[in-house]
Amino acid sequence: MNTLKSKKAIWWGVGLLLLIAGVFAAAVFMPHTGEPYGSDAPDVQVPSMQNIPHPDAHKLDLEVPAEDPKE
């Protein structure tokens, strides 16, 4: 008996081909349907470093309290 003459073998082949194509299509398209990783994280606003002092800026004398020797 030739297996290509059987309609049952053809339908099994078509079904297997559709199954493989479906798994491939799911692997390609499913990652694009979800939200990006980390999108549920809180929105944190960090200040920019635009106001850093320049090397030629004026030096200020700081008044630091003296340490108490008793402590």
C-alpha positions as CSV (number, residue, x, y, z in Angstrom):
1,M,0.0,0.0,0.0
2,N,1.4,3.4,-1.0
3,T,1.2,5.9,1.9
4,L,0.6,8.8,-0.5
5,K,-2.6,7.3,-1.8
6,S,-4.1,7.4,1.6
7,K,-6.1,10.5,2.4
8,K,-5.5,9.9,6.1
9,A,-1.8,10.4,5.7
10,I,-2.3,13.6,3.7
11,W,-4.6,15.0,6.4
12,W,-2.1,14.1,9.1
13,G,0.6,15.9,7.1
14,V,-1.5,19.0,6.7
15,G,-2.4,19.0,10.3
16,L,1.2,18.6,11.4
17,L,2.2,21.4,9.0
18,L,-0.5,23.7,10.4
19,L,0.6,22.9,14.0
20,I,4.2,23.8,13.3
21,A,3.2,27.0,11.4
22,G,0.9,28.0,14.3
23,V,3.7,27.5,16.9
24,F,6.1,29.5,14.8
25,A,3.5,32.3,14.3
26,A,2.9,32.4,18.0
27,A,6.6,32.6,18.8
28,V,6.9,35.5,16.4
29,F,3.8,37.5,17.2
30,M,3.1,36.9,20.9
31,P,6.1,38.8,22.3
32,H,4.8,42.0,20.6
33,T,1.4,41.8,22.2
34,G,2.5,42.2,25.8
35,E,3.8,45.4,27.5
36,P,7.5,46.0,27.6
37,Y,9.6,44.7,30.5
38,G,9.6,47.2,33.3
39,S,6.7,49.3,32.1
40,D,4.9,48.8,35.4
41,A,7.8,50.4,37.3
42,P,7.1,53.8,39.0
43,D,8.0,56.9,37.1
44,V,10.9,58.4,39.0
45,Q,12.0,61.9,38.2
46,V,15.7,62.4,38.7
47,P,17.1,65.9,38.7
48,S,19.7,66.7,36.0
49,M,23.2,67.6,36.9
50,Q,23.1,71.0,35.3
51,N,24.0,73.1,38.3
52,I,27.4,71.5,39.3
53,P,30.0,74.1,40.4
54,H,32.8,75.0,38.1
55,P,36.4,74.6,39.2
56,D,36.9,78.4,39.1
57,A,33.9,79.1,41.3
58,H,34.3,81.1,44.5
59,K,35.3,79.1,47.5
60,L,33.1,79.7,50.6
61,D,34.4,79.5,54.2
62,L,32.2,77.1,56.0
63,E,31.4,77.4,59.7
64,V,31.6,73.9,61.1
65,P,30.9,73.5,64.8
66,A,33.8,72.1,66.8
67,E,33.6,68.6,68.0
68,D,32.9,68.1,71.7
69,P,35.7,66.2,73.2
70,K,33.4,64.8,75.9
71,E,31.5,62.6,73.4
